Amino acid sequence: MTEGDHRPRAATVFDAIGAAYEQAFAGSAAHRASLEWLLGRLEPGSRVLDVGSGTGRPTAQVLADAGHDVLGVDVSPVMVELAARQVPDASFRCADIREISLPDASFDAVCVYFSLLQLSRAEQSALLGRLVRAVRPGGHLVLATVPLDVEDVEAVFMGQPVRVTSFGAEEFAALAGDAGLSVLGQERSVFTPAHPEAIPEPHLFLYCRRERDPGR
């Protein structure tokens, strides 16, 4: 078995896509709006985890520029190298988010932008539960996905073969609720990435809060 066989498939996919991902999704007004929503709820110097941080832009850059302490985690070394160079005021770690330690209540907020789609439904549910516990009670999470009822289907994303698993919009919101989140708002849109092989895709952004402990 080669070294590549041990790597998460997402690492291979996003190593190949690299900076083209940022260019393709730079025009997402819904992504920018979700960051503005989050910024309006963060105290100065908040600690924020960016799951699947990609090139670091726009998420980590917007948050770091606002003075927040940002940790980005991504499985792709190419993406992590780009992010570290482009957003020097944030910290980045090349790792599988499923395998790193996430102490309870260690972050004020978590961002998860489209980084669950190559995990199984069981893995998505388990990871979301861990991420919720990693946010302090009363803290916020922004979750974004492609809301389709699909499980382990073959697809091509920006020229790269991928296997995709997701939930429909109502099911994804229910998943967030089951993990201990209140969904405060949501935005649905259809976005076409700026890439010659892209097609329009539905996007769902959930604006969430971890409920405070009972009695608080």
N, C-alpha and C positions, 0 to 999 in steps of 0.2 A: 504494500500500500504506500503510495507516495504522500509527501507532505501535504499536497493539495487536497487529498482525500479527507484529511482531518479538519480542514477549514470549513466554517459555515458557508453554505452556498452563497449567501448574501455578500460575503466578503469578496468572492470571485466576481460576482455581478458588478458590485459598486467600485471595485478596483478598475474594472474595464470602463465603466461609465465616467468616473472621475469628475472633472470640472464641468463636463457637459450637463450634469444633473442640475447644477446651480443655474446655468444659463436657461435650461428648459423650463424651470419652475419659478424663475425670477418674477414673472408677471402675475403671480397669484395674489390677488387683492384679498382673498379670504384668509390666506396665511398671515399677511400683514395685519389684517384687522384682528385676528386672534392674538397676535403679539401685543397690540395696543390694549386689548382687553386685559391681558395678563399684567402689563406694566401698570395699569390703573389700580391693581390690587396688591402690588408688592410694596413692602416697606423698604426704605433705603438699605442698600447692601444685602439684599436677600440672597440666599443660596439656592441656585436653580440647577436641576439636572436636565440635560438635553439628550434624550435617548435616540440614537441613530442620528448623530449630529452632522453627518455629511461634511460638506465643505466649510461649515461654520457660518454660512450666510444663507438666509438672513437671521436665523434664530439666535445663535450664540452672539453674533455681532450686535444685534439690536439690544439684547439684554445686557451685554458687557458694556456697551456704550452708555447705557443708562445707569451704570455704576454697580451692577449686580455681580455676584460671585458665581460664575458659570462653570460647570463641569460637563463637557460633552463626551459621550461614549459611543464608539462606532466600531464595528468589526473589520472595517476596511482600512488597512494601513495607508493606502493612497489617499483616502478621504481625510484621515486623521492628520497626515502630513500637510495637506492643503489647508485644513482648518487651522492648524497651529501657526502656519505662516500668515494666513489671512486675518486671523483674529487673535493677536498676541495677548490681549487682555483677558482671554478665557483660558481654561485648562482643558486638555483633551487626553483621552485615554483610549488606546486601541484594545478592545476587549469585547467579549460576548456578554451583553447585559444580563443574560440568564445566569452567568457564572460568577459575577463579582459580588462582593459584600455590599449590602444596602442597609445600614443600621436604621432602626426605626426612628421616625421623626427627625431625620438628619437633613432634610431639605424643606425649604419654604414653598417650592413649586417644582413641578415636573412637566416637561414638554415631550410629547410622543407624536411626531409628525410622520405618519405613513411607515413606521418602522416595525409594525407587527405583521405585515402582510405575508412574509415568508416563514412565519411560524404556524404550527398547527393550532387548532382552536383550543385544545387543552393547554398548550404552551402560552397562548395569548392570555387566557384566563388566569393562569398561574402567575405570569409576569405582571399583569395588571394588579393583582392582589399584592405582590411584593412592592410595586411602585407606590401604591396607595399607602402602605404601611411606612414607606420611606419618607412620606410627606407629613409634616407636623399637623396635628388636628387643627382644622380651620384653614389649612393651606390649599393651594389650587393646582389643578392639572388641566392642561389643554391636550386633548386627544384628537388626532385626525386620521381618517382611514378612507379607503374606497369602499363605500357601503354596498357590497354585492354578496348575495348568498351563494358563495362558492367555496369548495373545499378541495385543496390539493389539485388545482387545475393547471395545465400547462399554458403558458402565455409567453409573449415576447415583449420586453420592456426596453425601449430605447436600444433596440438591436440585440439585446441579451436574452437568452432563454431563462425563464423563471418558472417557479411553481408557486401559485398564489392561493391563499386561504383567507377568507374574510367572512363578515357577518352582514346581514341586512341592517338598515339604519336603526330600526326599532330594537333588533336583537343586540346591536352594539351598545345602544344606550342602556339596555337592560343589563348587559355585562358590566358596564360601569357602575350601575346601581348595586348590583350584587357584590361588587368589590368594595363597597362602602362609600361611594361618591354620590353627591347630589349633583344632578345635571342642571346647571343654572341657565343654560342657554345652548343653542346650537345653530349652526349655519350650514346650509346645503348649497352646493354650487356645482356647475359643470365647467371643467377647466381643460383646455387643450395645451399640453406642454409645447414649448417652442423647439420642436425637434422634427425632422423630416419623416420619421416613422411613427410619430405620435398620433393618437386618436383622442377624441373628447372622452373624458372620464369623470364620473361623479365623485365629488368630494364631500365628506361630512366632517365638520369640526364640532367637538363637544367642549363646552366651557364648564368645568367641574370644580367642586370644592369637597375636600375631605371633611366629613362631619366631625365636630368636636366630640370628645369622649362624653358618655352619658353623664348628665348632671352638671356639665360645665356651660 
